[in-house]
Amino acid sequence: MKKANNTVLFLMGLALVVVMGVALSVNNTRQIEAEPLAEVSDAPELDNTSLVADAQLAKGSTSQTNIDDAEIVEDQPAVAAGAYLMSGKQLTGWKVDKRWPIASITKLLSAYVAETLMDPDQSVVISQRAVDTVGTTGDFKLGELFSVRDLVKAMLIVSSNDAAAALSQNYGEEQFVAEMNAVASRVGMVNSRFVEPTGLSVQNQSTVEDLLKLVRYVWESDEEFFRITRQSTDIIVDTNTGVARQLININRFSARSDFLGGKTGTLPEADSNLISVFSVGGFSEPVVIVVLGSKDRFGETQKILLEL
């Protein structure tokens, strides 16, 4: 009987050890699952990003009718930023070689390419595919007819995705994007890549340093682009009907006398991006400020500007 009791006690003890071991294993598993994911600043890479941005925003969404106009202000620095003289001298910055999805800053390049490849006075028909492109800025309708220059204005002032899509489709999308990458290569943007003209794809990526090269190239080639972007308002005309439409600049700096031009860009995966060119006292040439991955692109740009 005593031997049987000892056996029972042994088995009970063994069962208790097994139960405790299972409990510890469950606790450890929960801790592993609760570990934080990689930060956004480490996530985007050219070779492994997917086209998820296009699926996340619905055209005409009531929560974000203008992709480029959303701001969430938090006291947190941008992922990457830099301030430079137009000649290329760096004044300040951090992670200037960090590759990042640039969103609608893409349109600075695609607008330049459109006017380079196409006659600015050429008329372009707004197609259904262009109208169906994510975003509502520009308020374009099927069958409307606008000049290349007016569609470029819509791209640069209100960041119209429809306008960018219409221009690339009119020329031939594959050839248009190929020319965008050819210009980027010619400029020396070795860490940049473009897969479409609107900036909706997270695979459109660049760095602070590369974007400075683009700004300098466009500035030297055609300052008119930056004059367009600094205007608070402008008018485009449907050449079919003669009806004019007013564009109101979404860039908060557009009304400032020291603002010489720039381009905004926002995607959920990239937060907010901004290129700005300013005339700054004490400097004999324009100052270029690039901010990528910011919660407050305008506030952060202003802070950099004040610290120069």
C-alpha positions in Angstrom: 0.0 0.0 0.0 2.8 2.4 0.9 4.5 1.6 -2.4 1.3 2.4 -4.3 0.9 5.7 -2.4 4.5 6.7 -3.4 3.7 5.9 -7.0 0.6 8.1 -6.9 2.5 11.0 -5.4 5.2 10.7 -8.0 2.7 10.8 -10.9 0.9 13.8 -9.3 4.2 15.6 -9.0 5.1 14.8 -12.6 1.8 16.1 -13.8 2.3 19.3 -11.9 5.7 19.9 -13.6 4.1 19.3 -17.0 1.3 21.8 -16.4 3.8 24.4 -15.1 5.9 23.9 -18.2 3.0 24.4 -20.5 2.0 27.6 -18.7 5.5 29.0 -19.1 5.5 28.1 -22.8 2.2 29.9 -23.3 3.5 33.0 -21.5 6.7 33.1 -23.6 4.7 32.7 -26.8 2.5 35.7 -25.9 5.6 37.8 -25.1 7.0 37.1 -28.5 3.8 37.9 -30.3 3.6 41.2 -28.4 6.9 42.5 -29.5 6.6 45.7 -31.6 6.9 45.5 -35.4 9.7 47.3 -37.3 9.3 51.0 -37.4 8.0 52.7 -40.5 11.3 54.3 -41.1 13.0 50.9 -41.6 10.2 49.3 -43.7 10.3 50.7 -47.2 12.9 49.1 -49.5 12.9 49.3 -53.3 13.1 45.6 -53.9 10.3 44.4 -51.6 7.6 47.1 -51.4 4.3 46.2 -53.0 1.6 48.3 -54.7 -0.6 48.4 -51.6 -1.2 52.1 -51.6 -3.5 52.0 -54.6 -5.9 49.6 -52.8 -6.1 51.6 -49.6 -7.7 54.8 -50.9 -11.0 54.9 -52.6 -11.8 57.6 -55.2 -14.0 60.2 -53.6 -13.5 58.9 -50.1 -15.2 61.1 -47.5 -12.4 60.5 -45.0 -9.7 61.8 -47.4 -11.0 63.4 -50.6 -7.6 65.0 -51.3 -4.7 62.6 -50.7 -2.2 65.5 -50.5 -4.1 67.5 -48.0 -4.1 65.2 -44.9 -2.0 66.3 -41.9 -1.5 64.6 -38.5 0.6 67.0 -36.3 2.8 65.3 -33.8 6.0 66.4 -32.1 8.3 64.0 -33.9 11.0 64.5 -36.5 10.7 63.5 -40.1 12.3 60.2 -41.2 14.7 62.2 -43.4 15.3 65.8 -44.1 17.9 68.2 -45.5 18.4 71.9 -46.3 20.7 72.9 -49.1 21.8 75.9 -51.1 20.6 75.6 -54.7 24.2 75.1 -55.8 24.3 71.9 -53.7 26.0 72.9 -50.4 24.3 71.1 -47.5 23.3 73.4 -44.6 21.7 70.8 -42.3 20.0 67.4 -42.5 19.7 63.8 -41.4 19.4 60.5 -43.2 19.7 62.3 -46.5 20.5 59.0 -48.3 17.5 57.2 -46.8 15.3 55.8 -49.5 11.6 56.7 -49.0 8.2 56.6 -50.9 7.9 60.1 -52.1 4.1 60.0 -53.1 3.0 63.1 -55.2 6.5 64.7 -55.2 6.7 62.3 -58.1 4.6 64.8 -60.1 7.5 67.3 -60.1 9.3 64.8 -62.4 6.3 63.6 -64.4 5.0 67.2 -65.0 8.5 68.1 -66.3 8.6 65.1 -68.5 5.1 65.8 -69.9 6.1 69.3 -71.1 9.4 68.0 -72.4 7.8 65.2 -74.5 4.6 66.9 -75.5 3.6 70.2 -77.0 2.3 72.4 -74.1 -0.5 73.6 -76.3 -1.6 70.1 -77.4 -5.1 69.1 -76.3 -5.6 65.9 -74.2 -8.9 64.2 -73.8 -9.8 63.1 -70.2 -10.3 59.3 -70.4 -12.4 57.1 -68.2 -9.2 55.5 -66.9 -7.9 58.9 -65.9 -11.2 59.8 -64.1 -11.1 56.4 -62.3 -7.6 57.1 -60.9 -7.6 57.5 -57.1 -8.2 61.1 -56.0 -10.6 63.9 -56.9 -8.5 67.0 -57.2 -9.0 68.8 -60.5 -12.6 67.6 -60.7 -12.1 66.2 -64.2 -14.9 64.6 -66.2 -14.9 62.0 -69.0 -14.5 63.6 -72.4 -13.2 67.0 -71.2 -10.4 68.5 -73.2 -7.4 70.4 -71.7 -4.0 71.5 -72.9 -0.9 69.8 -71.7 0.1 73.0 -69.9 -3.2 73.2 -68.0 -3.0 69.5 -66.9 0.6 70.2 -65.7 -0.8 73.1 -63.7 -3.4 70.8 -62.1 -0.6 68.3 -61.3 1.6 70.9 -59.6 -1.0 73.1 -57.9 -3.7 70.7 -56.7 -1.7 67.5 -57.2 -4.2 66.0 -59.5 -3.7 62.3 -60.1 -6.3 62.3 -62.9 -4.2 64.9 -64.8 -1.0 62.9 -64.5 -2.8 59.7 -65.6 -4.4 61.5 -68.6 -1.0 62.9 -69.8 0.8 59.6 -69.5 -2.0 57.6 -71.2 -2.0 60.1 -74.0 1.7 59.7 -74.7 1.9 56.0 -73.8 2.2 54.9 -70.2 5.2 52.6 -70.6 7.2 55.0 -72.7 6.3 57.9 -70.4 7.5 56.1 -67.2 10.6 55.0 -69.1 11.4 58.6 -69.9 10.8 59.5 -66.2 13.5 57.0 -65.2 15.7 58.2 -68.0 15.6 61.8 -66.7 16.3 60.6 -63.2 19.3 58.6 -64.4 20.5 61.6 -66.4 20.2 63.8 -63.3 22.2 61.4 -61.2 19.4 60.1 -59.0 21.1 56.8 -58.4 18.9 55.8 -55.4 15.5 56.6 -57.1 13.0 54.6 -59.0 9.6 55.4 -60.6 6.9 52.9 -61.8 4.1 55.3 -62.5 3.5 59.1 -62.9 1.1 60.0 -60.0 3.0 59.0 -56.9 0.2 56.6 -55.7 2.6 53.7 -55.8 4.9 53.2 -52.8 7.5 51.9 -55.3 8.1 55.4 -56.4 11.0 56.1 -54.1 13.9 58.5 -53.7 16.1 60.2 -51.1 16.7 63.7 -49.9 19.9 63.9 -51.8 18.4 62.7 -55.1 15.4 65.0 -54.8 17.8 68.0 -54.4 19.4 66.9 -57.7 15.9 66.8 -59.4 15.1 70.3 -58.0 18.4 71.7 -59.2 17.9 70.2 -62.7 14.4 71.4 -63.1 15.2 74.9 -61.7 18.1 75.3 -64.2 16.1 73.9 -67.1 12.7 75.7 -66.5 12.0 77.9 -63.5 8.4 78.2 -64.8 7.6 75.0 -63.0 8.4 76.6 -59.7 6.6 79.8 -60.6 3.5 77.6 -61.2 3.8 75.9 -57.8 4.1 79.2 -55.8 0.8 80.6 -57.1 -2.1 80.6 -54.7 -4.6 80.1 -57.5 -4.7 79.7 -61.3 -7.2 79.0 -64.0 -7.4 76.1 -66.5 -9.9 76.0 -69.4 -11.8 73.1 -71.0 -11.0 73.8 -74.7 -14.1 71.9 -75.7 -16.5 74.2 -74.0 -14.5 77.3 -73.1 -15.5 76.8 -69.4 -12.8 78.0 -67.0 -12.0 76.2 -63.7 -10.1 77.6 -60.7 -7.3 75.8 -59.1 -6.5 76.6 -55.4 -3.0 75.6 -54.2 -3.0 73.0 -51.5 0.5 74.1 -50.4 0.3 76.2 -47.3 3.4 78.1 -48.2 2.1 79.3 -51.6 1.0 82.7 -50.3 4.3 83.6 -48.7 6.5 86.2 -50.4 9.7 84.2 -49.6 8.4 81.0 -51.1 9.7 80.3 -54.5 8.0 77.0 -55.2 7.8 73.3 -54.2 5.7 70.1 -54.2 3.7 68.2 -51.6 3.3 64.4 -51.3 1.3 62.2 -48.9 0.6 58.5 -48.7 -0.5 56.4 -45.7 2.7 54.3 -46.0 4.9 57.4 -46.2 3.3 60.0 -44.0 3.8 63.5 -45.5 6.6 64.7 -47.7 7.5 68.2 -48.9 10.0 70.0 -51.1 10.3 73.7 -50.6 12.4 76.4 -52.2 12.8 79.7 -50.3 14.5 83.0 -50.6 16.4 83.4 -47.3 18.1 86.5 -46.0 21.8 86.1 -45.6 22.1 83.7 -48.5 22.8 84.8 -52.1 21.0 81.9 -53.7 17.7 80.0 -53.0 17.5 77.4 -50.2 16.0 74.0 -50.9 14.4 72.1 -48.0 13.3 68.5 -48.4 11.3 66.7 -45.6 10.3 63.0 -46.0 8.2 60.9 -43.7 6.9 63.7 -41.5 3.7 64.1 -39.3 3.9 67.9 -39.8 5.7 68.6 -43.0 5.0 72.4 -43.0 5.8 72.8 -39.3 9.0 70.9 -39.7 10.1 72.8 -42.8 9.4 76.1 -41.0 11.5 74.9 -38.0 14.4 74.0 -40.3 14.1 77.4 -42.1 14.2 79.3 -38.8 17.3 77.5 -37.6 19.4 78.2 -40.7 
